[in-house]
Amino acid sequence: MSSESYSQKITGVLIILLIMTSVNVVAQPGLTIYADAAKNSVSDGLFIRSAFLGYYKSGNYQLKAGIQTNLVNGNNITLSGYRVDGSREFKIKTTLLGIHGFFLWTSATRILQQTNYGCAFTMNLSHFEMLIGTNFRTYSFKRNALKDYGIGNDETKIHENLNLMYSFGYNLKPSDNRWNAGITLTNIDYFMINQETNPYINLKGYYKLSNAVRMFAEGWYKNAGVTNISSNYFGFVIRGGVQWNFN
């Protein structure tokens, strides 16, 4: 992908982030920043990345947008992902429900990229969290790969329809507690959607410094083919970050 295309993507998402974090009259804005240290079976050693996610909430509606950047990576790619997510929440008695729609672009190499779009249904109880959804994925070659390798236009994309997304989590404390810890089994993250047979186990915790600031830490462990007859270690992610609510 050309440097001009990267600049356009970064500029577009940053504009959305600036708008979302500067609106105070009609919405409740916020910002999440985190960094990952990760390693897996196909990476060239340890890699480090960061992410910036802005959001604003107006009533029961919420809009999120964010970018993921590589700090240390053998592929020399700066922008590795961006996403936009819109949702609506509603309550049935004490159960918080949500409907989400999203678009996600990610790139791990200078040759290939993928786009995902889809929808999900979420449910949050006092201690339990659940997400069930589906997505449509497209793998494609980047423009420079088409040129360098002489790939024809009819051989540039592979589509996957109606992939399953899931997340099942349990927290020790209710979600409004000052601190919390929990465990989640899932095949999705902010900038990642795995195949159904390759879930992550996520150990997580947070502590609220104030009503506006929350620090969090997570440890992700991934097996390959865990739902098959045999499974093998694939990788891990260590994450730390801060979330601000500006109102």
N, C-alpha and C positions, 0 to 999 in steps of 0.2 A: 504494500500500500504506500502511496506517495506521501511525502511530508506535507503536501497541501491538504490531502484527505485527513491526515492525523490532526492538523491544525483546525480544520473545520469541525471535526468531532469534538475536540477538547473545548473549542470556543463555544459551540452550541450547548454542551452540558454545563460549562461554567456559567453561561448566561442564565440557564435555568436555576443553578444553585444560588447565584447572586439574587435573583428575583425572589426565590423561596425563602432565603434567610434575611431578607430586608423588609418583607411584608409583615407589619405589626397590627394593622388596623382590622383587617378582615380575616386574619388567620393566626395560628400559633406556629411560628417557625422553629426549626431546630437543625442541628448539625451533628453528625457522627463521624469521628475520625478514628481509624485504627491502623495497625501495622501487623503484618504476618511474617513469621519466620517458618519456612516449610521445606520439606524434602520428600521426594517420592522415588519410585523405582525407575522412572524415566527422566528425572531431572539430573542435571550435571552438578551434583552437590547441593548445598543449601542455597535457597533463594529467598529474597526479602521483597515484600511489596507493601504498598500502602493504599488506603482507600478513603475517599471523602464522599459522604452521602448527606445531602440536604433534603429537608422535607418541610412541608407546611400542612397544617390541618385546619379545616374550616368546618365546624359542625361535625358531621359524621363522615366527611370526605377528607381524603388525604392524598397528597401527591409527593412522590419521592423521585430523586434523580441523583446519580452518583457516577464517579469514575474510579477506576483502579489503575494504579501505576506501579511499574517495577522499579525497585531501588537497586537490587543486586540480582542479575539474571544473565545466564549464559547466552541468551538469544538476542541481547541488545535491543529489546523492544521497550519503549517507555510506556506508552498507553496500551494496557492489556485488556481493558474492558470498560464499558459504560452501560448504564441501564436507566430506564424510566418505569415507574410503577404507580398506578392509580388504584385506589381502593375505597370502599364504602363499608362502614361498620354499623351494626345494629344489635340490639339486645333482645333476648327472650328471657324474661325474668332476670336471673343473675348470670346467664351465659352470654358472653360476648362473641358475636359472629362477624365474619368479614368476607367480602368478595373482592378479589384482586385481579387486575389485568396488567401485563408487563411486556416490555421489550428489552432484550439483552443482546449485546454484541461483545464477543470475546475473541482474543487472538493470543496464541501461545508461541507461534513461530512467525517468521517473515514470509512463509509460504501459504499457510492455511489460516482461515478464520471461520467462526461460526456465529450464526444469529439464532436467537430463540425468542418466540413470543407465545403467550398462553394465558391461562387463567387459573385461579386457585380459590378454594374455599377454606377458611380458617375458623377454628373454634377455640376459645380460651375459657377455661374454668379456673377455680381458685388455685389449683396446683397443676393442672394438666393443660397442655397445648397440643393442637393437632392441625395439620395442613394436608389437604388432598387436592391435587390439581393435574393438569395436563399441559403439555407444551408441544410446539412444532419447531423442529430443529433443522437448520440447513448448514451443511459444511460446504465451503467454497474456497477456491484458490484466489489469492490476491492478484492484483493487476500485474505486479512485477513478476510473479511466478508464471502467469499466462504468457508474458513476453519472453522471459528467460528460457522457459522450457518448451515453448511452441505448442501450448495446449489449446485445442479447439474450443470454441464457445459452447459446443454441445456436450462438453465433457468437464464442465467446471463446477457442478453442484451435485450434492447428494441430499435428499430430503428424508426426514423422519417425521412421521405423523403420529399424534396422540401418544406421546411418551408419558409415562406415569411419574408424577412428583409426589413425595410424601414426607412428612415430618411428624414424629410423635415424641413429646417431651414431658418430663415430670420435674417440678420444682419443689424444693423443701418448704418454701414459704409462699404466701400469697404474693401476687405480682406487685402490690403496692407497699411491700415491706422495705425497710431501709437497706437490707442486704438480702441476698438470695443465692442459692446454688442449685444446680440441676443437671440432668442428663437428657440428651436427645439422640434419637436414631433418625437419620435423614439422608436423602440423596441430593439436597439442594443447599446452596449458600447464596450470598448476595450476587456473586459473579461466577457461579458454577452450577450446572445441573448435570449430575451423574446419571449413568444408566441405572435402571431399577435394581440390578443385582450387585451394585457397588455402593453401599451406603457408608456414611461416616457415623462414628460414635463421637458425640460432642459433649465434653464435660465443661460446664460454664459457671460463672459466678459474677456478681456485681455488688458494688457498694455505692450508696448515694451519699456524696459529700454534702449536698444540699438538695432542695426541691428542683433546682435547675441543672445540676451537674451530677453525672453518674459515671463511675469508672467500672470497666468490665474486663474480664480475662476469660479466655477459652482455650481448650486443648482438643484438637480434632485427630482422630485415629481412623485410618481407612484400610479395609481389607478388600481384595479383589475377588469377586465371585463368592461372596459370603453366603448367598442363598443357593449356591450350587452344591454339589457333592463335596467339593474341596474348596478351601479358601486360602489365600496367601496375603501376607503383609504387603501393602502398597505404599503408604506414606503417612505423614503426620503434618499438622499445622499448629503452631503456637501463636495466639493472637492476644493483643492488648489494645485497649482504646478508651476513648472518652466520648460521652454523649452530652450535648448541651440543649436545653430547652430555653429559648430566649424570652418567653413570656412568663 
